[in-house]
Amino acid sequence: MVRQPVEGYQKLNKANVELKRVDILDKKTLVKSIPEVQLVYHLAGKVFAKQKRGNPYYKVNTEGTKILAQAVMNSSREYPRFIFLSSIAAVVGKNYGVVNENTLPNPITRYGKSKLEAENILLQYKRQYGLPVTIIRSPLVYGPGDHIFSRSTLLFKMVKRGIRPLGDGNSLFSLCYIENLMAVLETLRHIKIVPSDIYFVADEKPRALNEWVEIIADAEGVSSPKIKIPDLLTDILVKFGPHSVRKLINEMRSNWACVISKAREELGYIPPFSSEIGIRETVTWYKSKGII
């Protein structure tokens, strides 16, 4: 089920995949559109929101997940497995270090809070109704097909232009190459009984932002960025800049890092692609589309 046609859907049509255009907030249509299935991948979500009024993150990520789960349960005599793509943002709090599945969630963004609430609803349905739920928390996902305005695209563009990211660059970040994420989602399809409820999935290890910058620069064939935005200007932007800019600066100054040991031990997850290979493939795709 899709919200609207985008690049890549044509390939699905050719692969004999039936596409249905559905609004995740329309429960009646969802119930009619969902056949008897054995497995549901819930990948829909609101990542960027322009409007300031209300809470579009909560509406789509929390309420949308609730509506979809209810529609799935109402459409099936035997509940299908429900795999929910969540985010590291559902956990990371202020001054957090490297997180794992036992870290107490304290999300600092509205997006993260909406994802955590969605997780809690699904876990409640699992306890109350027996819905077989598995939650995958990923950090920033990058790779071919990425959105032109995504955080990862912005990072690749900054490096290409010789601009260093905001902050000192020592903050730890986990990233996840799209093919690595797809690998674990495919693995879950073949596991009938998943040992745990929640797993972090990412590339092989967290790295300092400066290290990511060097890997990206090498893949792009450019020198290490030398242009640094002055700290004074950064501080001014944090206090008086647009909300989106303040949010981005605060994110770059924080750690967004996780370990994948639980997924490795219980799911046999070993990232099939190194970050270096993933970044090279991403750069090749960006260049083919004229993005960088």
Beta strands, then each sheet from edge to edge (+ up, - down):
strand 1: 39-42
strand 2: 81-87
strand 3: 98-99
strand 4: 133-138
strand 5: 140-142
strand 6: 172-173
strand 7: 175-177
strand 8: 198-200
strand 9: 207-208
strand 10: 257-258
sheet 1: 1+ 2+ 4+ 8+
sheet 2: 3+ 10+
sheet 3: 5+ 7+
sheet 4: 6+ 9-
end
